[in-house]
């Protein structure tokens, strides 16, 4: 992730620098420790801005190296430049990828291990940021446990910058060559400064727009991040100007920049608009630190130049590579706690030190990838530069073909599942509805706690029914889990009808198509999509006709969610025109909003004669309770202990339930009793895994066992 600035006697590895910026090694230490602390402890909340500090440093170092080479030699050697990058970046990057993939196959369920391998293939060709941008754009994938190689996204952006920036720099040199030869020695510097200023301003403008319109793309895209590397490049280009600063103000300037970078750790968190404009704080602060001692020896800044900071800075690239897979892989073995933190820190720094001293540094200082025109290594088996280039091309082609083959296979599988989903209702149903229980009184906002019954073909202790019988074990080691540990993260169920982020409304209709049908609308986000899966087999027998208005952020409130404005406008229009007998709605309590926003959206439809049934959102799930499910793959027999404390799971109130108390003829169907006991919410109930991800999405299998209770509750609302 970082660019080496040390002197070497080899022409190939020479970087044409006069002094080593020890203060910037301290900034590297600051950056990597901030990232490590955030990932390990979740503190400081803005620790992720350490990556932005790295971007600025990398842009500065790489630009300074190229300018000095051009000044010292009168030319730029692209071959030597990329050989230096390969020697610096590849050995440790490849080592960590290989070890991580092996560890994933040893510790993860097979499906997650395979996905890690695919992630690693993208990372190997410096396309990890595009991979994770795509995954983050898939609503049903974004809440899965993170990939152990996800941190390679930033390395990919840097390498993409390294591929393009030297060519742009060379172009400026060519364009300004004639005027430079005529004695205008500043034309080249101004040409570079203007070119990079244009890149920085354009990228920042795009980042500002995308951070508001599509935060996921803004975070991972090279186009919205290049301004950060470009800022470092601008400092390098403007180096001669900064060199004129008085020595007396330099330490103060360095500490001012360091203070800004430190403040960003606490002023920035996941709630702010990022990377633009908020990343400007750590980016500009780092630029100030760089400029402070440009052209002078760093002094009077011991926080940045002490031996510990320098060593951590020297090894920061290696520590960055190791820390994340260690954290993610260890979660499958040890729950978070004192032991976890101690082992993670020890492993990270231990592997970093060993890798740096005995693997990375020796290779970096070796003649690997260099030709041997003098025959120094004559008699040894040695691969020439052209040979290594051929090997590299073959490997890249093989990796790209593997990625394409995997993507094609996934596309075919998804298409087949869509076809199967289209005919699911015909295959499964219709199922007989459960007995009708007494209805609530009309005209009130009643809470209904419906009763579930075993699904046909299952026992009395399967799934949700186990919560009603004290004789049922929530987990029986002698019976298989459904879905399995291997597949629970993919247990979406069918049918599905989904409106994507900021997309036109996609609405589907299912169920009874004859006269006298009860017309029902389903409105909500991804948590509402589980209701469709549960109700589908009962629709025909109940003579219910269900139309869906479900999508990314499509919560039934006014104003509509930012990700679903257009779709909800159309949904409200259709809801008004069709006047449904019943409108079912639910939404994740995590992003719910204020109760009054929902009441404002419901009033008109209740006045028009529709009833509203709020299905109370399921309790939330902790990240550790999901990780806990995979620990049996390591030999643990404690899966029955996996779960979330009830106080934590329902700590965040459901605003839709509160809104129901504000609107007449609105009812709450509450299924909480099927998720939690008095003190905890188990991860496994009746040998069924309850949640599929950390977004608190319930597995289709478990929600299907709730279907009789859901049907019972909705029938009581309709009969009221």
Secondary structure, DSSP 8 states (H G I E B T S, - for coil): --------SSTTT----SS--HHHHHHHHHHHHHHHHHHHH--STTGGGHHHHHHHHHHHHHHHHHHHHHHHHSS--HHHHHHHHHHHHHHHHHHHHHHHHHHHHHHS-HHHHHHHHHHHHHHHTT-HHHHHHHHHHSTTTTTS---TTTTHHHHHHHHHHHHHHHHHHHHHHHHHHHHHHTT-TTHHHHHHHHHHHHHHHHHHHHHHHHHHH-HHHHHH-STTTHHHHHHHHHHHHTHHHHTTS-HHHHHHHHHHHHHHHHHHHHH--TTS-TTTTTHHHHHHHHHHHHHHTTTS---S-HHHHSHHHHHHHHTHHHHHHHHHHHHHHHTTTS-SSHHHHHHHHHHHHHHHHHHIIIIIHHHHTS-TT---TT-TTTTS----HHHHHHHHHHHHHHHHHHHHHHHHHHHHHHHHHHHHHHTHHHHH-------------TTS--EE-------TTS-TTSGGGGGG-TTS-S--TTS--BS-TTTGGG---S----B-TT------EEE--STT-EEEEEEESHHHHHHHHHHGGGHHHHTEEEEEEEBTT--S-SS--GGGHHHHHHHHHHHHHH--SEEEEE--GGG---HHHHHHHHHHHHHTT-EEEEE-------HHHHHHHHGGGGT---GGG-EEEHHHHT-S--HHHHHHTTSTTEEEE--GGGT--SSEEESEETTEE-BSSTT--B-HHHHHHHHHHHHHHHHHHHH-
